[in-house]
Amino acid sequence: MKIKTAPITLVNGLFADDVAANNRGLAYGDGVFETILVRGSRPLWLDDHLQRLAAGAKQLSIPCDIATIKRDCIQLIAVFDAPMAVLKIVLTRGASLRGYTPHPASPDRIVSIAAYTPNRANWNSGIALALCQTQLSSQTRLAGIKHLNRLEQVLAAEELLRRGYQEGLMMLRGSVIEGSRSNVFCVVDGKLSTPSLSHCGVNGIMRQHILKHADELGIASTVREFGVSLLQRAEEVFVCNSVIGIWPVTKIECMHKQIGPISHLLQREFDTYFYV
């Protein structure tokens, strides 16, 4: 029976709100996380998220018990009463001695759930994008994974809040990488492109599904490096993640864009996942 409507958290399988002060996730951002849309008590692409969590944990040499984490997720969803929610999984290296050296420790898993209200207006009408002044750093060993070191995104979010934008593009040495909380796609000459993540950025679950669906629909797509000049030429631009879905872009700073047929087609492919 569902009994909860306020946010709830499990820490290592127990209902709690606190973690140890010497937790390495708190001290150093030493861990990985996932954010998952829950609609009608069904977590969207849960297994995909858990696989990415495990891959990121392996990259950081953090033990990861997927079966136990999945059990935590199911337990929270079972007692949470909201039509739509966001489930967050955080896996840290655990508590340890002072210093950066990752001594052996038992990992901590923190799984929480909270109600969520989707923004259908952004899905339908699109958004304006800023070009963030905050730049990303290159670190190939962290590229693609969703690790807890998010200060660059925090700085970008502060910048966007101050300027009145809902999302902005983040770059590395002139190359577009991603949004502050999304992946980015553009359509040039009818071909779908998304930035390479070989140096930094998060390989989003929604990004993966869009590339897969594009292939099934016969839409030519490529993963490549590109700068703002390609976005200037683009017929369409959109951002995406597995919570918001697809938000078309109608403006990038002073560049105006149209919501085009490929954006609409992909939205129709995913509409039932997020709204209908």
N, C-alpha and C positions, 0 to 999 in steps of 0.2 A: 504494500500500500504506500502510495506517495504521500509524504507528510511535510516536506520542506519546500519553502519558497525563497528563503534567504540564502545567500551564498554559503556553501559548506565545503570543508576540506578534510581530506584524509592525509595524515603524515605517517608513512610506513604502515598503512592499513588501519590506523586508529583515528577516530574523529578528534581533531586538534586544530589549533590555530598558530602554534609556535614551532620554531625549529631551534636547534642549538646555536648558541652565539658563535661557536667555532666551526660552523658549517662552511665548507669551502665554496659552496654556491653563493653564500652571503658574502664571504670575505673576498673571493677572487672571481666570481662568475664561472666557477669550475663545474660545468654541467651542461645539459641540453634540455630543451623543452619543446612541447607541441601544444597547439591551440586548435580545438576541434569543435565544429558546429554540431549541436545536438538538436534534432528536429523531430517532434513526436516521439521522444525517447529513443531515437535512432542516431547514433553517432556517425557522422558522414566520413566515409573512408577511414574508419578507425584502424584497420589493419595496415593501410598505407602509412598512416602517421606513426604507428608503432614500429614499422620497419625502418622508417627514417630515424626515429629516436634511437633504435638499436644500432644503426649504422653510425650515427653521430657519437654515441657512447663508445662504440668500438674504436673510432678514430681517436678518442680521448683516453682510451684504455680504462673506461669505467664499466664495471660489471652491470649487466642489464637483464633483469628477469622479466621478459615480456609477458609471460603468462600471469604473473602476480600483478603487474601494472594493469593489464586488461581486466583482471578481476576487480581491482580497485575502481576502475572506470564504470564497470557494470553495476557495482554496488552503489555508487553515487547516483547514477542515472535512475536506478530503481526507486530511490527515495526522494528524488527532486521533482517538484510539481511546477512545471512551466512549459508552455507550448514550444518555446525555443530557448536554447541555452548554449553557453560556451563552456567546454570542458578544457581544463589546462593541466598538462602533465609536466612536472619538473623533476628531473633526475640529476642529483648532484653527487659528487665524489664522496660526500659525507663529512663527518667531523674529523679533524686531524690536528697535529701539532702546528705551532706557528711556522710560517715560512712557506715559500712557493712549492717546495719539493712535495710531490704527490705520494706520500707514504701510504702503504696499504691501509684501507679503511672500508667499512661497510657503507655502500651507497645509500643515500636517502631518496625516497620517492615521495613527492608531494603532489597530490591530485585534488583539484578543486573544480567546482561547478557553480555557475552564476547565470541568472536569466539574461537573455539577449533580445534586443529589438532590432531587426534588420532595417536598413535604409533603402527602401524600394525606390525613393526619388532619385538616388544616385545611380541605381541600376537603369532606370528608365531614361533619365534626362542627362546623365553624365556629370562630370566634375571638371574643375580647373586644376591644373597641375602647376606647382612651382618647380623651379630648378634650385635644389638645396645648395646653400653655400657650404654646408658640412660635407666633407669628402669621406669616402670609404678608404680603409687601409687594405693593402694587399697582404694576404697570408694564405698561401695555397693549401696548407695543412688544415685550415678551417673552412675553406671554400665549400659552399654547398650545404653545410650542416647548420642546424638551428641551435647554436650555442648560446650560453647565457650572457656573454659579453655584448651588451647592447647599448653602450654609451654613445656610439655614433648615431644610432637611431633616436636615442633620447634627445641629443642635441638637435637633430633634424626636426623632431616633433615639436620642440620648443620654438624653433624657428618658424615652423608652419603655423603654430598657434598664434604667434605674434603677428604673422602676415595675413592670417585669415584664410589659409588654405587647408583643405582636408587631406591632401596627399602631395608628395613632392618626389622628384627624381633625384637619386643619389648616384654619384659618378666616381670613377677612379681614373685619374690622369686623363680626363677628357672623354672617357668611354662611359656610356650609360650602363649601369649595372642593374638597378632595381628601384622600386619605390621605398619609402621609409618603412612601410609595412605591407608591401605587395611586390609582385613581379610585374614586369611591363612587356607588352607586345605592341608591335606596329605592323601596318600593312603598307607595303610599297610595291607598286605595279602588280597588285593582286596577290602578292606573296607575303606570308606571315613570318615575322622575324621576332626573336626574343634574344636578349643579351647573353653572351657567354658568361658563365660563372666560374671560370677556371682560376681566377685570382681572389674572388670574394663573392659574397652574396649568398642568399638562401635558395636552394632548389625546392621551390614551393610545390606542395601537393597539387594545388590547382593548376600551376604551370605544367606539371607533368600530364595531368588529365587533358588540358587544352591541346597540348602537342599530340597526344594520342587520338583525341577526337578529330583534330584537324586532318590527321593522316587518314582516318576512317572516312571522312567526308570528302577526301580528294583535294583538300586545300594544301597547296605547297607551303612548306614551312622550313625554317632554318634557324639554327642557333649560331650567333656570330657576334663579333665585336662591332659596335657602332657608336657614333656620337650624336650630338643634338642635330647635326646637319641632316641626318637621315630622318629624324622625327619631323624636321621642317618639310621634307619632301613627302612624308607619309600621308596616304589618303585616310588612314584610320589609326588611332592609338587607343589602347585600353590597359587598365591595370587590373590585377586579380589577386585574390587569395582564397583559401578554402573556408573562410567565414563570410566574407562580403560577396563572394562570387566574382562577377565581372562588372567593373565600372567603366563605361566608355569615357573617353577624354574629349572635351569640347574646346579646351583652351590650355596651352602651355605657355605660361607667362603671357606674352602678347600675341602668340600664334594661335589662330582659331582653327578648329578641326571639326569635321562632320562625323556623326555616328553612322558608320557605313554598313554595307551588307554583310561583311564577314563578322563584324562585332555582333550584329543582330542574329546571324545564324548560330554563332557559338552561344549566345545568350539563350536562344531557344533550346539548344541542346542541354543546357544546364538549369533551365528555369525550374523544373520540377524538383531539383535537388535543394533549391534555396527558398522557393516561394509557393509554388502551386501545391 
